[in-house]
């Protein structure tokens, strides 16, 4: 495997990102930290205004949805929080997921970009030959008082992952990406700015083109217990419609997650909507 792209000094990040923010509609303030536990908590602690981007050279204790953890990014991943107006969380998660997918695709060769897709509700996965898809990025949306915090983590420069992540995670570099973290983050800001401005019908259309969840037989963890079924339809704002033994049901995004290590197999059963 080729060596990962050379990193520009962290001291150059504020000026580059501030210049990029000046060309957007939704962002105007940039803060760059050398290290933080989580960019979500740092953005909240610093009381950053709406329109801010906070990123760090290293995030040591990131978190995902419903209490899951995000591995230490060291100096190989992107950890960023965008502070925006508190719209419907599902719409913000959809916009962020679309932005992550498009930014990641923009950094890859065409064939590798085609391997990327979204797993409801917030994961960017890469198809992996002879194995289950691997996670490349994730999104966490939190509403804090009068602001919404969109946390995004992307694996960029990692050359490999230690067990148990070795068979679950991948980086853009492992897929053939040649951009450094700063360039990838600049792409992300641009695509998130566009996604936040899209009308609902356009955003949902783009999301569905990127979705890789429909047709999968999965196991879900819900407040009511474990649910198994085949995903029939993904509605980014409502959740998943699945078919299980008891019939059709909707699983809301806010309280549902896919059970870890669930095989992502396509169902061969013919089902009626």
KOLLUMSE-927649 format. One record per residue (C-alpha): residue in one letter; x, y, z. Coordinates in steps of 0.5 Angstrom, whole numbers, plus 500, padded with zeros to 3 digits. Example, Ala and Ser with C-alpha at 12.3 -4.5 7.8 and 13.67 -1.06 7.14 Angstrom:
a525491516/s527498514/
***
This chain:
x500500500/x502507498/x504512504/x499516506/x499523504/x503528507/x500533513/x500540513/x502543519/x496544524/x498552524/x496552517/x489550518/x485556521/x487560515/x485555510/x479553513/x477561514/x478562507/x474556505/x468558510/x468565507/x465562501/x460558504/x453560506/x452557513/x459558516/x463564518/x467562524/x473557525/x476554531/x482549531/x484545537/x491541538/x487536542/x481535545/x477529548/x471530543/x469536539/x462536541/x463537548/x469542546/x464546542/x459546547/x464548553/x466554548/x459556547/x461557539/x456561536/x451558530/x456558524/x462555527/x466550525/x471547531/x476541529/x482538532/x488535530/x487529535/x480527538/x482522544/x475520546/x470521541/x463518541/x457516536/x450515537/x446512543/x453511547/x457508542/x465510542/x469513536/x476510536/x482515538/x483519531/x490520533/x493524527/x490520522/x482522522/x478528522/x474530528/x469536527/x463539530/x459544526/x454549529/x448550526/x441552527/x437547531/x432544525/x429537525/x435532528/x433527522/x434532517/x441535520/x443528520/x441526513/x444533510/x451531514/x451524512/x450526504/x456531505/x460526508/x459521503/x460526497/x466529500/x469522501/x467520494/x471527491/x477524495/x477518491/x479515484/x472513481/x472506482/x473506489/x468512490/x463507487/x464503493/x462508498/x455508501/x450510507/x448505512/x442508516/x442512519/x449515520/x455511517/x459511511/x461504509/x466502504/x464495500/x470490501/x472484497/x470478500/x468481507/x463485510/x463493509/x467497513/x466503516/x469510514/x465515517/x460517522/x455522524/x452525531/x447530531/x446533538/x441539540/x444543545/x439549547/x438554541/x444550537/x445544533/x452540534/x453536528/x459532529/x463528524/x469523524/x472521518/x478516517/x483519512/x490517513/x490510517/x494505514/x491499518/x487498524/x488494530/x483488532/x477488533/x477494528/x481491523/x475487520/x470493521/x474500519/x477503513/x480509511/x480513505/x487512504/x486505504/x481506499/x486509494/x485517497/x491521496/x488528500/x490530506/x486531512/x485539511/x483538504/x478533506/x475537511/x475543506/x471538501/x466536507/x465544509/x463545502/x458539501/x455540508/x454548506/x450545500/x446540503/x444544509/x441549503/x438543499/x430543499/x427537502/x426533496/x432534493/x436532499/x432526500/x433524493/x441524494/x440520500/x436515497/x441514491/x447513496/x443509501/x445502502/x441499507/x434497503/x434490502/x438488508/x436483513/x439486520/x438486527/x436492531/x437494538/x430498540/x427500547/x422495546/x428490545/x431486539/x428486532/x430482526/x427484519/x428486512/x429493510/x424495505/x424503505/x429508508/x426515510/x431519512/x426523517/x422518519/x426512520/x426505517/x420501514/x422493516/x418487514/x419482520/x415476523/x409480526/x409484519/x411491517/x413496522/x417503522/x423504527/x425511528/x432513527/x432517534/x432510538/x434505534/x441502532/x443496528/x446491532/x454491532/x457485527/x450484524/x452481517/x450486512/x447480507/x442482502/x435478503/x433473497/x426473500/x420476496/x416481500/x410485499/x411493501/
***
